[in-house]
């Protein structure tokens, strides 16, 4: 009898089904291993500075393999929501140059974001809807109606944590296609800024300094990004105006 009640609860989304939680268990285990083995120390500016010559030489000699490993590594970091993605982006600009780095970073980040989006939707979306009830349904309906615009806005404005924007659409019924497009397009400006910073790291290393990652918050950089974010909301404003006129 108890087993039957549990199955029914799982089916209605009352509690997250244990059979659906295994991807989250892998994520938790991966994060524990990452910090337990001290791998986080390799995703820092100091590590990049210390190994810069080795990275440049190895990348030059193994161009294709370096790109493939970079994409896989970056996607894993994003999928597991690990810290250090910013420094990987900067490092990509350093070893690949601005244009190529933007290409591989945006592709890899989108790949990793899609992975965690699918995991969150599979494991916890039903549970979230059940807990939120009617409020969640209204929120989901409003978000889905203008999903691409909202997603672009969240991706463009650099105050929203990347992991947070990965999860919210999964709980609000956003389609995979819309999520992938919004993520790919929305992260291009920020990625371009950090890849450009990385491309100039040689001079920073020679001067014994550190790169200014706060550049993305400076008016000359943040202004155009905010303008793009506002522009992404135009379709929502237009729909609101049309509906108010009707």
MOHUTA-V540750 format. One record per backbone hydrogen bond with DSSP energy under -0.5 kcal/mol. CO is the residue of the C=O (numbers start at 1). NH is the residue of the N-H. E is the energy in kcal/mol with one decimal. If there is no record, write none. Layout:
[[CO;NH;E] [CO;NH;E]]
//
This chain:
[[1;5;-2.1] [2;6;-2.2] [3;7;-2.3] [4;8;-2.2] [5;9;-2.3] [6;10;-2.4] [7;11;-2.4] [8;12;-1.7] [9;13;-0.6] [9;14;-2.0] [9;15;-0.7] [10;13;-1.0] [17;20;-1.6] [17;21;-0.5] [18;21;-1.1] [21;25;-2.0] [22;26;-1.8] [23;27;-2.0] [24;28;-2.7] [25;29;-2.4] [26;30;-2.6] [27;31;-2.5] [28;32;-2.3] [29;33;-2.5] [30;34;-2.5] [31;35;-2.2] [32;36;-2.7] [33;37;-2.4] [34;39;-2.0] [34;40;-0.7] [35;38;-0.8] [38;41;-1.4] [39;42;-1.8] [40;43;-1.2] [44;48;-1.8] [45;49;-2.8] [46;50;-2.5] [47;51;-2.0] [49;52;-0.8] [51;55;-2.5] [52;56;-2.4] [53;57;-2.4] [54;58;-2.7] [55;59;-2.4] [56;60;-2.0] [57;61;-1.8] [58;62;-1.7] [62;66;-2.8] [63;67;-2.0] [64;68;-2.3] [65;69;-2.7] [66;70;-2.2] [67;71;-2.4] [68;72;-2.4] [69;73;-2.8] [70;74;-2.8] [71;75;-2.5] [72;76;-2.2] [73;77;-2.2] [74;78;-2.3] [75;79;-2.8] [76;80;-2.3] [77;82;-2.7] [78;81;-1.3] [82;85;-0.5] [84;88;-1.8] [85;89;-2.3] [86;90;-2.4] [87;91;-2.6] [88;92;-2.4] [89;93;-1.9] [90;94;-1.7] [91;95;-2.4] [92;96;-2.6] [92;97;-0.5] [93;97;-1.2] [97;101;-2.1] [98;102;-2.4] [99;103;-1.8] [100;104;-2.4] [101;105;-2.9] [102;106;-2.4] [103;107;-1.9] [104;108;-2.7] [105;109;-3.1] [106;110;-2.1] [107;111;-2.2] [108;112;-2.5] [109;113;-2.5] [110;114;-2.5] [111;115;-1.7] [112;116;-2.1] [113;117;-2.1] [114;118;-2.4] [115;119;-2.0] [116;120;-2.6] [117;121;-2.4] [118;122;-2.3] [119;123;-2.6] [120;124;-2.5] [120;125;-0.8] [121;125;-0.7] [124;128;-2.5] [125;129;-2.4] [126;130;-2.3] [127;131;-2.2] [128;132;-2.3] [129;133;-2.0] [132;135;-1.0] [132;136;-0.8] [133;137;-1.8] [134;138;-2.3] [135;139;-2.3] [136;140;-2.7] [137;141;-2.4] [138;142;-2.3] [139;143;-2.3] [140;144;-2.8] [141;145;-1.6] [142;146;-0.8] [143;146;-0.6] [144;147;-1.1] [146;150;-2.5] [147;151;-2.7] [148;152;-2.5] [149;153;-2.1] [150;154;-2.5] [151;155;-2.3] [152;156;-2.5] [153;157;-2.3] [156;158;-0.5] [157;160;-1.3] [159;161;-0.6] [161;165;-1.9] [162;166;-1.4] [163;167;-1.3] [164;168;-2.3] [165;169;-0.7] [167;170;-0.6] [167;171;-1.3] [168;171;-0.9] [168;172;-0.9] [169;174;-1.9] [170;173;-0.5] [175;179;-2.5] [176;180;-2.8] [177;181;-2.4] [178;182;-2.7] [179;183;-2.4] [180;184;-2.6] [181;185;-2.5] [182;186;-2.1] [183;187;-1.8] [185;188;-1.0] [187;191;-2.2] [188;192;-2.5] [189;193;-1.9] [190;194;-2.0] [191;195;-2.6] [192;196;-2.0] [193;197;-1.9] [194;198;-2.2] [195;199;-1.9] [196;200;-0.9] [197;200;-0.8] [198;201;-1.8] [200;203;-0.6] [200;204;-1.1] [201;205;-3.1] [202;206;-2.3] [203;207;-1.7] [204;208;-0.6] [204;209;-2.3] [205;208;-1.1] [211;213;-1.1] [212;215;-1.3] [213;216;-1.2] [214;217;-1.8] [215;218;-1.2] [218;221;-1.5] [218;222;-3.7] [219;223;-2.4] [221;225;-1.1] [222;226;-2.9] [223;227;-2.3] [224;228;-2.1] [225;229;-2.2] [226;230;-2.7] [227;231;-2.3] [228;232;-1.8] [229;233;-0.6] [230;233;-1.2] [231;234;-1.4] [233;237;-2.1] [234;238;-2.9] [235;239;-2.2] [236;240;-2.2] [237;241;-2.4] [238;242;-2.5] [239;243;-2.5] [240;244;-1.8] [241;245;-1.4] [242;246;-1.3]]
//
